[in-house]
Amino acid sequence: MEDMQTVIILMTVVIIIHSVTIIVLFGVIISLLTKLKRLVNQAETAVSNIAQATEWLSPVKLFTEVVQLFRKK
């Protein structure tokens, strides 16, 4: 009977350790996904800014805006 109690106690300890490990791993994964999401948002902002700057470097856009500026006055 004593051997059975020892086995049950050891199995309980192993299950608790595994549960804690899984919870910690889930926390780490969630943290990494949050950081990755932040990086993706920053990259999207940078790409958007580059696209807008490239659009303004186009001669057609530049002349169109200058013509519209003088037409308004």
CHARMM-style PDB file with segment names, atoms N, HN, CA, C and O in Angstrom:
ATOM      1  N   MET     1       0.827  -1.196   0.000  1.00  0.00      PROA
ATOM      2  CA  MET     1       0.000   0.000   0.000  1.00  0.00      PROA
ATOM      3  C   MET     1       0.867   1.254   0.000  1.00  0.00      PROA
ATOM      4  O   MET     1       0.527   2.264  -0.616  1.00  0.00      PROA
ATOM      5  N   GLU     2       1.982   1.169   0.695  1.00  0.00      PROA
ATOM      6  HN  GLU     2       2.259   0.348   1.196  1.00  0.00      PROA
ATOM      7  CA  GLU     2       2.865   2.324   0.788  1.00  0.00      PROA
ATOM      8  C   GLU     2       3.488   2.646  -0.571  1.00  0.00      PROA
ATOM      9  O   GLU     2       3.687   3.815  -0.903  1.00  0.00      PROA
ATOM     10  N   ASP     3       3.795   1.614  -1.354  1.00  0.00      PROA
ATOM     11  HN  ASP     3       3.634   0.664  -1.084  1.00  0.00      PROA
ATOM     12  CA  ASP     3       4.358   1.830  -2.684  1.00  0.00      PROA
ATOM     13  C   ASP     3       3.354   2.535  -3.594  1.00  0.00      PROA
ATOM     14  O   ASP     3       3.722   3.387  -4.402  1.00  0.00      PROA
ATOM     15  N   MET     4       2.105   2.172  -3.452  1.00  0.00      PROA
ATOM     16  HN  MET     4       1.806   1.479  -2.795  1.00  0.00      PROA
ATOM     17  CA  MET     4       1.066   2.773  -4.276  1.00  0.00      PROA
ATOM     18  C   MET     4       0.915   4.256  -3.944  1.00  0.00      PROA
ATOM     19  O   MET     4       0.739   5.070  -4.850  1.00  0.00      PROA
ATOM     20  N   GLN     5       0.981   4.617  -2.679  1.00  0.00      PROA
ATOM     21  HN  GLN     5       1.125   3.956  -1.943  1.00  0.00      PROA
ATOM     22  CA  GLN     5       0.891   6.020  -2.281  1.00  0.00      PROA
ATOM     23  C   GLN     5       2.079   6.804  -2.823  1.00  0.00      PROA
ATOM     24  O   GLN     5       1.919   7.942  -3.262  1.00  0.00      PROA
ATOM     25  N   THR     6       3.252   6.218  -2.798  1.00  0.00      PROA
ATOM     26  HN  THR     6       3.383   5.293  -2.441  1.00  0.00      PROA
ATOM     27  CA  THR     6       4.446   6.880  -3.324  1.00  0.00      PROA
ATOM     28  C   THR     6       4.296   7.123  -4.824  1.00  0.00      PROA
ATOM     29  O   THR     6       4.641   8.196  -5.321  1.00  0.00      PROA
ATOM     30  N   VAL     7       3.789   6.140  -5.531  1.00  0.00      PROA
ATOM     31  HN  VAL     7       3.509   5.269  -5.128  1.00  0.00      PROA
ATOM     32  CA  VAL     7       3.581   6.281  -6.973  1.00  0.00      PROA
ATOM     33  C   VAL     7       2.562   7.378  -7.255  1.00  0.00      PROA
ATOM     34  O   VAL     7       2.758   8.189  -8.161  1.00  0.00      PROA
ATOM     35  N   ILE     8       1.487   7.408  -6.495  1.00  0.00      PROA
ATOM     36  HN  ILE     8       1.328   6.749  -5.759  1.00  0.00      PROA
ATOM     37  CA  ILE     8       0.454   8.431  -6.682  1.00  0.00      PROA
ATOM     38  C   ILE     8       1.019   9.816  -6.399  1.00  0.00      PROA
ATOM     39  O   ILE     8       0.746  10.755  -7.148  1.00  0.00      PROA
ATOM     40  N   ILE     9       1.794   9.959  -5.343  1.00  0.00      PROA
ATOM     41  HN  ILE     9       2.016   9.197  -4.735  1.00  0.00      PROA
ATOM     42  CA  ILE     9       2.395  11.251  -4.998  1.00  0.00      PROA
ATOM     43  C   ILE     9       3.356  11.689  -6.101  1.00  0.00      PROA
ATOM     44  O   ILE     9       3.330  12.849  -6.513  1.00  0.00      PROA
ATOM     45  N   LEU    10       4.200  10.780  -6.583  1.00  0.00      PROA
ATOM     46  HN  LEU    10       4.221   9.838  -6.248  1.00  0.00      PROA
ATOM     47  CA  LEU    10       5.146  11.123  -7.646  1.00  0.00      PROA
ATOM     48  C   LEU    10       4.427  11.494  -8.942  1.00  0.00      PROA
ATOM     49  O   LEU    10       4.823  12.437  -9.627  1.00  0.00      PROA
ATOM     50  N   MET    11       3.388  10.767  -9.272  1.00  0.00      PROA
ATOM     51  HN  MET    11       3.066  10.001  -8.716  1.00  0.00      PROA
ATOM     52  CA  MET    11       2.612  11.089 -10.471  1.00  0.00      PROA
ATOM     53  C   MET    11       1.941  12.459 -10.342  1.00  0.00      PROA
ATOM     54  O   MET    11       1.888  13.223 -11.306  1.00  0.00      PROA
ATOM     55  N   THR    12       1.434  12.761  -9.155  1.00  0.00      PROA
ATOM     56  HN  THR    12       1.477  12.140  -8.372  1.00  0.00      PROA
ATOM     57  CA  THR    12       0.823  14.060  -8.917  1.00  0.00      PROA
ATOM     58  C   THR    12       1.845  15.173  -9.085  1.00  0.00      PROA
ATOM     59  O   THR    12       1.553  16.197  -9.703  1.00  0.00      PROA
ATOM     60  N   VAL    13       3.040  14.980  -8.541  1.00  0.00      PROA
ATOM     61  HN  VAL    13       3.277  14.148  -8.040  1.00  0.00      PROA
ATOM     62  CA  VAL    13       4.100  15.986  -8.663  1.00  0.00      PROA
ATOM     63  C   VAL    13       4.482  16.177 -10.129  1.00  0.00      PROA
ATOM     64  O   VAL    13       4.655  17.309 -10.580  1.00  0.00      PROA
ATOM     65  N   VAL    14       4.614  15.091 -10.870  1.00  0.00      PROA
ATOM     66  HN  VAL    14       4.474  14.171 -10.504  1.00  0.00      PROA
ATOM     67  CA  VAL    14       4.968  15.176 -12.289  1.00  0.00      PROA
ATOM     68  C   VAL    14       3.887  15.915 -13.075  1.00  0.00      PROA
ATOM     69  O   VAL    14       4.200  16.746 -13.928  1.00  0.00      PROA
ATOM     70  N   ILE    15       2.635  15.621 -12.797  1.00  0.00      PROA
ATOM     71  HN  ILE    15       2.382  14.946 -12.104  1.00  0.00      PROA
ATOM     72  CA  ILE    15       1.534  16.284 -13.496  1.00  0.00      PROA
ATOM     73  C   ILE    15       1.507  17.771 -13.167  1.00  0.00      PROA
ATOM     74  O   ILE    15       1.273  18.593 -14.053  1.00  0.00      PROA
ATOM     75  N   ILE    16       1.741  18.126 -11.914  1.00  0.00      PROA
ATOM     76  HN  ILE    16       1.931  17.458 -11.195  1.00  0.00      PROA
ATOM     77  CA  ILE    16       1.769  19.542 -11.523  1.00  0.00      PROA
ATOM     78  C   ILE    16       2.911  20.261 -12.230  1.00  0.00      PROA
ATOM     79  O   ILE    16       2.730  21.371 -12.731  1.00  0.00      PROA
ATOM     80  N   ILE    17       4.087  19.636 -12.275  1.00  0.00      PROA
ATOM     81  HN  ILE    17       4.234  18.734 -11.868  1.00  0.00      PROA
ATOM     82  CA  ILE    17       5.233  20.264 -12.950  1.00  0.00      PROA
ATOM     83  C   ILE    17       4.940  20.449 -14.439  1.00  0.00      PROA
ATOM     84  O   ILE    17       5.256  21.494 -15.008  1.00  0.00      PROA
ATOM     85  N   HSD    18       4.345  19.452 -15.063  1.00  0.00      PROA
ATOM     86  HN  HSD    18       4.088  18.603 -14.601  1.00  0.00      PROA
ATOM     87  CA  HSD    18       3.986  19.576 -16.478  1.00  0.00      PROA
ATOM     88  C   HSD    18       2.950  20.676 -16.696  1.00  0.00      PROA
ATOM     89  O   HSD    18       3.038  21.427 -17.668  1.00  0.00      PROA
ATOM     90  N   SER    19       1.991  20.773 -15.817  1.00  0.00      PROA
ATOM     91  HN  SER    19       1.919  20.163 -15.028  1.00  0.00      PROA
ATOM     92  CA  SER    19       0.962  21.810 -15.950  1.00  0.00      PROA
ATOM     93  C   SER    19       1.571  23.197 -15.840  1.00  0.00      PROA
ATOM     94  O   SER    19       1.250  24.089 -16.625  1.00  0.00      PROA
ATOM     95  N   VAL    20       2.445  23.374 -14.869  1.00  0.00      PROA
ATOM     96  HN  VAL    20       2.706  22.650 -14.231  1.00  0.00      PROA
ATOM     97  CA  VAL    20       3.100  24.676 -14.699  1.00  0.00      PROA
ATOM     98  C   VAL    20       3.953  24.997 -15.922  1.00  0.00      PROA
ATOM     99  O   VAL    20       3.965  26.135 -16.392  1.00  0.00      PROA
ATOM    100  N   THR    21       4.662  24.002 -16.435  1.00  0.00      PROA
ATOM    101  HN  THR    21       4.653  23.078 -16.053  1.00  0.00      PROA
ATOM    102  CA  THR    21       5.498  24.211 -17.619  1.00  0.00      PROA
ATOM    103  C   THR    21       4.655  24.615 -18.825  1.00  0.00      PROA
ATOM    104  O   THR    21       5.038  25.512 -19.576  1.00  0.00      PROA
ATOM    105  N   ILE    22       3.536  23.972 -19.011  1.00  0.00      PROA
ATOM    106  HN  ILE    22       3.225  23.244 -18.401  1.00  0.00      PROA
ATOM    107  CA  ILE    22       2.656  24.304 -20.135  1.00  0.00      PROA
ATOM    108  C   ILE    22       2.108  25.719 -19.989  1.00  0.00      PROA
ATOM    109  O   ILE    22       2.046  26.460 -20.970  1.00  0.00      PROA
ATOM    110  N   ILE    23       1.715  26.097 -18.792  1.00  0.00      PROA
ATOM    111  HN  ILE    23       1.765  25.495 -17.995  1.00  0.00      PROA
ATOM    112  CA  ILE    23       1.200  27.449 -18.559  1.00  0.00      PROA
ATOM    113  C   ILE    23       2.278  28.484 -18.847  1.00  0.00      PROA
ATOM    114  O   ILE    23       2.001  29.510 -19.469  1.00  0.00      PROA
ATOM    115  N   VAL    24       3.507  28.226 -18.402  1.00  0.00      PROA
ATOM    116  HN  VAL    24       3.732  27.392 -17.897  1.00  0.00      PROA
ATOM    117  CA  VAL    24       4.615  29.156 -18.659  1.00  0.00      PROA
ATOM    118  C   VAL    24       4.886  29.251 -20.159  1.00  0.00      PROA
ATOM    119  O   VAL    24       5.103  30.346 -20.679  1.00  0.00      PROA
ATOM    120  N   LEU    25       4.876  28.122 -20.854  1.00  0.00      PROA
ATOM    121  HN  LEU    25       4.701  27.233 -20.432  1.00  0.00      PROA
ATOM    122  CA  LEU    25       5.103  28.144 -22.301  1.00  0.00      PROA
ATOM    123  C   LEU    25       4.005  28.922 -23.026  1.00  0.00      PROA
ATOM    124  O   LEU    25       4.296  29.670 -23.960  1.00  0.00      PROA
ATOM    125  N   PHE    26       2.759  28.757 -22.611  1.00  0.00      PROA
ATOM    126  HN  PHE    26       2.523  28.150 -21.853  1.00  0.00      PROA
ATOM    127  CA  PHE    26       1.678  29.545 -23.200  1.00  0.00      PROA
ATOM    128  C   PHE    26       1.907  31.038 -22.972  1.00  0.00      PROA
ATOM    129  O   PHE    26       1.682  31.848 -23.871  1.00  0.00      PROA
ATOM    130  N   GLY    27       2.351  31.397 -21.776  1.00  0.00      PROA
ATOM    131  HN  GLY    27       2.534  30.739 -21.046  1.00  0.00      PROA
ATOM    132  CA  GLY    27       2.650  32.799 -21.486  1.00  0.00      PROA
ATOM    133  C   GLY    27       3.754  33.338 -22.373  1.00  0.00      PROA
ATOM    134  O   GLY    27       3.661  34.458 -22.876  1.00  0.00      PROA
ATOM    135  N   VAL    28       4.793  32.551 -22.565  1.00  0.00      PROA
ATOM    136  HN  VAL    28       4.868  31.641 -22.156  1.00  0.00      PROA
ATOM    137  CA  VAL    28       5.903  32.976 -23.424  1.00  0.00      PROA
ATOM    138  C   VAL    28       5.434  33.124 -24.869  1.00  0.00      PROA
ATOM    139  O   VAL    28       5.800  34.088 -25.542  1.00  0.00      PROA
ATOM    140  N   ILE    29       4.637  32.189 -25.344  1.00  0.00      PROA
ATOM    141  HN  ILE    29       4.340  31.406 -24.797  1.00  0.00      PROA
ATOM    142  CA  ILE    29       4.125  32.265 -26.714  1.00  0.00      PROA
ATOM    143  C   ILE    29       3.246  33.497 -26.899  1.00  0.00      PROA
ATOM    144  O   ILE    29       3.358  34.190 -27.910  1.00  0.00      PROA
ATOM    145  N   ILE    30       2.381  33.773 -25.941  1.00  0.00      PROA
ATOM    146  HN  ILE    30       2.290  33.209 -25.120  1.00  0.00      PROA
ATOM    147  CA  ILE    30       1.519  34.954 -26.026  1.00  0.00      PROA
ATOM    148  C   ILE    30       2.359  36.219 -26.022  1.00  0.00      PROA
ATOM    149  O   ILE    30       2.083  37.148 -26.781  1.00  0.00      PROA
ATOM    150  N   SER    31       3.377  36.266 -25.181  1.00  0.00      PROA
ATOM    151  HN  SER    31       3.601  35.511 -24.564  1.00  0.00      PROA
ATOM    152  CA  SER    31       4.266  37.427 -25.133  1.00  0.00      PROA
ATOM    153  C   SER    31       4.982  37.631 -26.465  1.00  0.00      PROA
ATOM    154  O   SER    31       5.067  38.755 -26.960  1.00  0.00      PROA
ATOM    155  N   LEU    32       5.492  36.556 -27.042  1.00  0.00      PROA
ATOM    156  HN  LEU    32       5.423  35.643 -26.640  1.00  0.00      PROA
ATOM    157  CA  LEU    32       6.183  36.662 -28.328  1.00  0.00      PROA
ATOM    158  C   LEU    32       5.236  37.094 -29.442  1.00  0.00      PROA
ATOM    159  O   LEU    32       5.613  37.892 -30.300  1.00  0.00      PROA
ATOM    160  N   LEU    33       4.015  36.578 -29.436  1.00  0.00      PROA
ATOM    161  HN  LEU    33       3.709  35.930 -28.738  1.00  0.00      PROA
ATOM    162  CA  LEU    33       3.047  36.981 -30.452  1.00  0.00      PROA
ATOM    163  C   LEU    33       2.673  38.455 -30.318  1.00  0.00      PROA
ATOM    164  O   LEU    33       2.466  39.140 -31.320  1.00  0.00      PROA
ATOM    165  N   THR    34       2.587  38.940 -29.088  1.00  0.00      PROA
ATOM    166  HN  THR    34       2.755  38.384 -28.274  1.00  0.00      PROA
ATOM    167  CA  THR    34       2.291  40.354 -28.863  1.00  0.00      PROA
ATOM    168  C   THR    34       3.417  41.227 -29.403  1.00  0.00      PROA
ATOM    169  O   THR    34       3.162  42.237 -30.059  1.00  0.00      PROA
ATOM    170  N   LYS    35       4.659  40.841 -29.128  1.00  0.00      PROA
ATOM    171  HN  LYS    35       4.866  40.020 -28.595  1.00  0.00      PROA
ATOM    172  CA  LYS    35       5.800  41.607 -29.641  1.00  0.00      PROA
ATOM    173  C   LYS    35       5.852  41.555 -31.162  1.00  0.00      PROA
ATOM    174  O   LYS    35       6.162  42.555 -31.809  1.00  0.00      PROA
ATOM    175  N   LEU    36       5.550  40.398 -31.731  1.00  0.00      PROA
ATOM    176  HN  LEU    36       5.298  39.585 -31.205  1.00  0.00      PROA
ATOM    177  CA  LEU    36       5.538  40.261 -33.183  1.00  0.00      PROA
ATOM    178  C   LEU    36       4.460  41.144 -33.801  1.00  0.00      PROA
ATOM    179  O   LEU    36       4.685  41.758 -34.843  1.00  0.00      PROA
ATOM    180  N   LYS    37       3.308  41.212 -33.177  1.00  0.00      PROA
ATOM    181  HN  LYS    37       3.124  40.713 -32.330  1.00  0.00      PROA
ATOM    182  CA  LYS    37       2.217  42.073 -33.665  1.00  0.00      PROA
ATOM    183  C   LYS    37       2.645  43.536 -33.652  1.00  0.00      PROA
ATOM    184  O   LYS    37       2.358  44.282 -34.589  1.00  0.00      PROA
ATOM    185  N   ARG    38       3.342  43.947 -32.573  1.00  0.00      PROA
ATOM    186  HN  ARG    38       3.575  43.341 -31.813  1.00  0.00      PROA
ATOM    187  CA  ARG    38       3.843  45.312 -32.489  1.00  0.00      PROA
ATOM    188  C   ARG    38       4.828  45.606 -33.618  1.00  0.00      PROA
ATOM    189  O   ARG    38       4.775  46.670 -34.237  1.00  0.00      PROA
ATOM    190  N   LEU    39       5.726  44.659 -33.882  1.00  0.00      PROA
ATOM    191  HN  LEU    39       5.770  43.795 -33.380  1.00  0.00      PROA
ATOM    192  CA  LEU    39       6.695  44.839 -34.963  1.00  0.00      PROA
ATOM    193  C   LEU    39       6.012  44.928 -36.325  1.00  0.00      PROA
ATOM    194  O   LEU    39       6.413  45.725 -37.173  1.00  0.00      PROA
ATOM    195  N   VAL    40       4.993  44.118 -36.531  1.00  0.00      PROA
ATOM    196  HN  VAL    40       4.667  43.471 -35.842  1.00  0.00      PROA
ATOM    197  CA  VAL    40       4.260  44.155 -37.797  1.00  0.00      PROA
ATOM    198  C   VAL    40       3.564  45.498 -37.965  1.00  0.00      PROA
ATOM    199  O   VAL    40       3.560  46.058 -39.061  1.00  0.00      PROA
ATOM    200  N   ASN    41       2.980  46.017 -36.904  1.00  0.00      PROA
ATOM    201  HN  ASN    41       2.983  45.563 -36.013  1.00  0.00      PROA
ATOM    202  CA  ASN    41       2.321  47.325 -36.982  1.00  0.00      PROA
ATOM    203  C   ASN    41       3.325  48.421 -37.323  1.00  0.00      PROA
ATOM    204  O   ASN    41       3.030  49.301 -38.131  1.00  0.00      PROA
ATOM    205  N   GLN    42       4.508  48.374 -36.714  1.00  0.00      PROA
ATOM    206  HN  GLN    42       4.748  47.658 -36.057  1.00  0.00      PROA
ATOM    207  CA  GLN    42       5.540  49.366 -37.017  1.00  0.00      PROA
ATOM    208  C   GLN    42       6.009  49.238 -38.465  1.00  0.00      PROA
ATOM    209  O   GLN    42       6.249  50.244 -39.132  1.00  0.00      PROA
ATOM    210  N   ALA    43       6.139  48.015 -38.946  1.00  0.00      PROA
ATOM    211  HN  ALA    43       5.943  47.198 -38.404  1.00  0.00      PROA
ATOM    212  CA  ALA    43       6.557  47.800 -40.331  1.00  0.00      PROA
ATOM    213  C   ALA    43       5.497  48.317 -41.300  1.00  0.00      PROA
ATOM    214  O   ALA    43       5.831  48.913 -42.324  1.00  0.00      PROA
ATOM    215  N   GLU    44       4.227  48.093 -40.986  1.00  0.00      PROA
ATOM    216  HN  GLU    44       3.956  47.609 -40.154  1.00  0.00      PROA
ATOM    217  CA  GLU    44       3.151  48.593 -41.851  1.00  0.00      PROA
ATOM    218  C   GLU    44       3.157  50.118 -41.901  1.00  0.00      PROA
ATOM    219  O   GLU    44       2.936  50.706 -42.959  1.00  0.00      PROA
ATOM    220  N   THR    45       3.408  50.753 -40.772  1.00  0.00      PROA
ATOM    221  HN  THR    45       3.588  50.276 -39.912  1.00  0.00      PROA
ATOM    222  CA  THR    45       3.484  52.214 -40.738  1.00  0.00      PROA
ATOM    223  C   THR    45       4.649  52.705 -41.587  1.00  0.00      PROA
ATOM    224  O   THR    45       4.507  53.662 -42.348  1.00  0.00      PROA
ATOM    225  N   ALA    46       5.796  52.054 -41.459  1.00  0.00      PROA
ATOM    226  HN  ALA    46       5.911  51.277 -40.842  1.00  0.00      PROA
ATOM    227  CA  ALA    46       6.968  52.449 -42.241  1.00  0.00      PROA
ATOM    228  C   ALA    46       6.716  52.265 -43.734  1.00  0.00      PROA
ATOM    229  O   ALA    46       7.082  53.127 -44.532  1.00  0.00      PROA
ATOM    230  N   VAL    47       6.103  51.166 -44.113  1.00  0.00      PROA
ATOM    231  HN  VAL    47       5.806  50.465 -43.465  1.00  0.00      PROA
ATOM    232  CA  VAL    47       5.810  50.916 -45.529  1.00  0.00      PROA
ATOM    233  C   VAL    47       4.825  51.950 -46.057  1.00  0.00      PROA
ATOM    234  O   VAL    47       4.961  52.424 -47.184  1.00  0.00      PROA
ATOM    235  N   SER    48       3.847  52.296 -45.252  1.00  0.00      PROA
ATOM    236  HN  SER    48       3.736  51.911 -44.336  1.00  0.00      PROA
ATOM    237  CA  SER    48       2.874  53.312 -45.661  1.00  0.00      PROA
ATOM    238  C   SER    48       3.555  54.660 -45.864  1.00  0.00      PROA
ATOM    239  O   SER    48       3.273  55.360 -46.837  1.00  0.00      PROA
ATOM    240  N   ASN    49       4.449  55.024 -44.950  1.00  0.00      PROA
ATOM    241  HN  ASN    49       4.678  54.455 -44.160  1.00  0.00      PROA
ATOM    242  CA  ASN    49       5.170  56.292 -45.082  1.00  0.00      PROA
ATOM    243  C   ASN    49       6.051  56.299 -46.324  1.00  0.00      PROA
ATOM    244  O   ASN    49       6.123  57.305 -47.031  1.00  0.00      PROA
ATOM    245  N   ILE    50       6.717  55.189 -46.590  1.00  0.00      PROA
ATOM    246  HN  ILE    50       6.659  54.373 -46.016  1.00  0.00      PROA
ATOM    247  CA  ILE    50       7.567  55.101 -47.780  1.00  0.00      PROA
ATOM    248  C   ILE    50       6.721  55.198 -49.047  1.00  0.00      PROA
ATOM    249  O   ILE    50       7.124  55.837 -50.019  1.00  0.00      PROA
ATOM    250  N   ALA    51       5.556  54.567 -49.037  1.00  0.00      PROA
ATOM    251  HN  ALA    51       5.228  54.048 -48.248  1.00  0.00      PROA
ATOM    252  CA  ALA    51       4.671  54.624 -50.206  1.00  0.00      PROA
ATOM    253  C   ALA    51       4.193  56.048 -50.453  1.00  0.00      PROA
ATOM    254  O   ALA    51       4.132  56.488 -51.602  1.00  0.00      PROA
ATOM    255  N   GLN    52       3.854  56.771 -49.397  1.00  0.00      PROA
ATOM    256  HN  GLN    52       3.903  56.414 -48.464  1.00  0.00      PROA
ATOM    257  CA  GLN    52       3.413  58.154 -49.558  1.00  0.00      PROA
ATOM    258  C   GLN    52       4.550  59.035 -50.052  1.00  0.00      PROA
ATOM    259  O   GLN    52       4.337  59.900 -50.902  1.00  0.00      PROA
ATOM    260  N   ALA    53       5.757  58.828 -49.531  1.00  0.00      PROA
ATOM    261  HN  ALA    53       5.930  58.125 -48.841  1.00  0.00      PROA
ATOM    262  CA  ALA    53       6.904  59.617 -49.981  1.00  0.00      PROA
ATOM    263  C   ALA    53       7.215  59.314 -51.443  1.00  0.00      PROA
ATOM    264  O   ALA    53       7.534  60.224 -52.208  1.00  0.00      PROA
ATOM    265  N   THR    54       7.127  58.071 -51.830  1.00  0.00      PROA
ATOM    266  HN  THR    54       6.868  57.332 -51.209  1.00  0.00      PROA
ATOM    267  CA  THR    54       7.383  57.689 -53.222  1.00  0.00      PROA
ATOM    268  C   THR    54       6.334  58.302 -54.144  1.00  0.00      PROA
ATOM    269  O   THR    54       6.646  58.722 -55.259  1.00  0.00      PROA
ATOM    270  N   GLU    55       5.103  58.349 -53.679  1.00  0.00      PROA
ATOM    271  HN  GLU    55       4.850  58.008 -52.774  1.00  0.00      PROA
ATOM    272  CA  GLU    55       4.037  58.949 -54.483  1.00  0.00      PROA
ATOM    273  C   GLU    55       4.327  60.426 -54.733  1.00  0.00      PROA
ATOM    274  O   GLU    55       4.098  60.925 -55.835  1.00  0.00      PROA
ATOM    275  N   TRP    56       4.828  61.123 -53.724  1.00  0.00      PROA
ATOM    276  HN  TRP    56       5.014  60.717 -52.829  1.00  0.00      PROA
ATOM    277  CA  TRP    56       5.115  62.543 -53.881  1.00  0.00      PROA
ATOM    278  C   TRP    56       6.346  62.788 -54.748  1.00  0.00      PROA
ATOM    279  O   TRP    56       6.514  63.889 -55.272  1.00  0.00      PROA
ATOM    280  N   LEU    57       7.204  61.790 -54.909  1.00  0.00      PROA
ATOM    281  HN  LEU    57       7.067  60.896 -54.483  1.00  0.00      PROA
ATOM    282  CA  LEU    57       8.366  61.945 -55.778  1.00  0.00      PROA
ATOM    283  C   LEU    57       8.004  61.786 -57.252  1.00  0.00      PROA
ATOM    284  O   LEU    57       8.814  62.094 -58.127  1.00  0.00      PROA
ATOM    285  N   SER    58       6.815  61.315 -57.526  1.00  0.00      PROA
ATOM    286  HN  SER    58       6.157  61.065 -56.816  1.00  0.00      PROA
ATOM    287  CA  SER    58       6.366  61.155 -58.908  1.00  0.00      PROA
ATOM    288  C   SER    58       6.130  62.532 -59.528  1.00  0.00      PROA
ATOM    289  O   SER    58       5.431  63.353 -58.935  1.00  0.00      PROA
ATOM    290  N   PRO    59       6.697  62.806 -60.710  1.00  0.00      PROA
ATOM    291  CA  PRO    59       6.505  64.120 -61.346  1.00  0.00      PROA
ATOM    292  C   PRO    59       5.039  64.415 -61.659  1.00  0.00      PROA
ATOM    293  O   PRO    59       4.604  65.563 -61.558  1.00  0.00      PROA
ATOM    294  N   VAL    60       4.286  63.406 -62.032  1.00  0.00      PROA
ATOM    295  HN  VAL    60       4.639  62.474 -62.115  1.00  0.00      PROA
ATOM    296  CA  VAL    60       2.869  63.614 -62.354  1.00  0.00      PROA
ATOM    297  C   VAL    60       2.124  64.120 -61.125  1.00  0.00      PROA
ATOM    298  O   VAL    60       1.353  65.075 -61.220  1.00  0.00      PROA
ATOM    299  N   LYS    61       2.341  63.503 -59.992  1.00  0.00      PROA
ATOM    300  HN  LYS    61       2.968  62.727 -59.914  1.00  0.00      PROA
ATOM    301  CA  LYS    61       1.677  63.916 -58.745  1.00  0.00      PROA
ATOM    302  C   LYS    61       2.104  65.332 -58.367  1.00  0.00      PROA
ATOM    303  O   LYS    61       1.275  66.147 -57.963  1.00  0.00      PROA
ATOM    304  N   LEU    62       3.391  65.620 -58.497  1.00  0.00      PROA
ATOM    305  HN  LEU    62       4.064  64.957 -58.825  1.00  0.00      PROA
ATOM    306  CA  LEU    62       3.912  66.934 -58.125  1.00  0.00      PROA
ATOM    307  C   LEU    62       3.287  68.024 -58.983  1.00  0.00      PROA
ATOM    308  O   LEU    62       2.808  69.027 -58.454  1.00  0.00      PROA
ATOM    309  N   PHE    63       3.285  67.841 -60.308  1.00  0.00      PROA
ATOM    310  HN  PHE    63       3.675  67.026 -60.737  1.00  0.00      PROA
ATOM    311  CA  PHE    63       2.713  68.851 -61.190  1.00  0.00      PROA
ATOM    312  C   PHE    63       1.209  68.972 -61.001  1.00  0.00      PROA
ATOM    313  O   PHE    63       0.668  70.075 -61.079  1.00  0.00      PROA
ATOM    314  N   THR    64       0.534  67.879 -60.760  1.00  0.00      PROA
ATOM    315  HN  THR    64       0.974  66.982 -60.697  1.00  0.00      PROA
ATOM    316  CA  THR    64      -0.912  67.917 -60.512  1.00  0.00      PROA
ATOM    317  C   THR    64      -1.223  68.745 -59.275  1.00  0.00      PROA
ATOM    318  O   THR    64      -2.144  69.561 -59.292  1.00  0.00      PROA
ATOM    319  N   GLU    65      -0.475  68.549 -58.216  1.00  0.00      PROA
ATOM    320  HN  GLU    65       0.274  67.886 -58.202  1.00  0.00      PROA
ATOM    321  CA  GLU    65      -0.708  69.303 -56.981  1.00  0.00      PROA
ATOM    322  C   GLU    65      -0.381  70.780 -57.165  1.00  0.00      PROA
ATOM    323  O   GLU    65      -1.085  71.636 -56.629  1.00  0.00      PROA
ATOM    324  N   VAL    66       0.679  71.095 -57.915  1.00  0.00      PROA
ATOM    325  HN  VAL    66       1.251  70.400 -58.350  1.00  0.00      PROA
ATOM    326  CA  VAL    66       1.032  72.499 -58.159  1.00  0.00      PROA
ATOM    327  C   VAL    66      -0.056  73.174 -58.977  1.00  0.00      PROA
ATOM    328  O   VAL    66      -0.438  74.306 -58.682  1.00  0.00      PROA
ATOM    329  N   VAL    67      -0.556  72.499 -59.996  1.00  0.00      PROA
ATOM    330  HN  VAL    67      -0.246  71.579 -60.235  1.00  0.00      PROA
ATOM    331  CA  VAL    67      -1.632  73.063 -60.817  1.00  0.00      PROA
ATOM    332  C   VAL    67      -2.880  73.280 -59.973  1.00  0.00      PROA
ATOM    333  O   VAL    67      -3.522  74.323 -60.091  1.00  0.00      PROA
ATOM    334  N   GLN    68      -3.233  72.335 -59.138  1.00  0.00      PROA
ATOM    335  HN  GLN    68      -2.711  71.487 -59.043  1.00  0.00      PROA
ATOM    336  CA  GLN    68      -4.408  72.488 -58.276  1.00  0.00      PROA
ATOM    337  C   GLN    68      -4.210  73.628 -57.288  1.00  0.00      PROA
ATOM    338  O   GLN    68      -5.165  74.327 -56.951  1.00  0.00      PROA
ATOM    339  N   LEU    69      -2.998  73.821 -56.826  1.00  0.00      PROA
ATOM    340  HN  LEU    69      -2.221  73.253 -57.099  1.00  0.00      PROA
ATOM    341  CA  LEU    69      -2.711  74.904 -55.883  1.00  0.00      PROA
ATOM    342  C   LEU    69      -2.955  76.258 -56.533  1.00  0.00      PROA
ATOM    343  O   LEU    69      -3.549  77.145 -55.921  1.00  0.00      PROA
ATOM    344  N   PHE    70      -2.497  76.419 -57.773  1.00  0.00      PROA
ATOM    345  HN  PHE    70      -2.015  75.698 -58.271  1.00  0.00      PROA
ATOM    346  CA  PHE    70      -2.675  77.702 -58.451  1.00  0.00      PROA
ATOM    347  C   PHE    70      -4.113  77.903 -58.926  1.00  0.00      PROA
ATOM    348  O   PHE    70      -4.559  79.044 -59.046  1.00  0.00      PROA
ATOM    349  N   ARG    71      -4.834  76.846 -59.193  1.00  0.00      PROA
ATOM    350  HN  ARG    71      -4.471  75.919 -59.096  1.00  0.00      PROA
ATOM    351  CA  ARG    71      -6.226  76.975 -59.624  1.00  0.00      PROA
ATOM    352  C   ARG    71      -7.131  77.416 -58.483  1.00  0.00      PROA
ATOM    353  O   ARG    71      -8.142  78.074 -58.726  1.00  0.00      PROA
ATOM    354  N   LYS    72      -6.802  77.079 -57.279  1.00  0.00      PROA
ATOM    355  HN  LYS    72      -5.980  76.544 -57.081  1.00  0.00      PROA
ATOM    356  CA  LYS    72      -7.643  77.437 -56.132  1.00  0.00      PROA
ATOM    357  C   LYS    72      -7.606  78.933 -55.864  1.00  0.00      PROA
ATOM    358  O   LYS    72      -8.567  79.488 -55.331  1.00  0.00      PROA
ATOM    359  N   LYS    73      -6.523  79.588 -56.222  1.00  0.00      PROA
ATOM    360  HN  LYS    73      -5.742  79.138 -56.655  1.00  0.00      PROA
ATOM    361  CA  LYS    73      -6.400  81.022 -55.910  1.00  0.00      PROA
ATOM    362  C   LYS    73      -6.964  81.868 -56.964  1.00  0.00      PROA
ATOM    363  OT1 LYS    73      -6.939  83.093 -56.852  1.00  0.00      PROA
TER     364      LYS     73
END
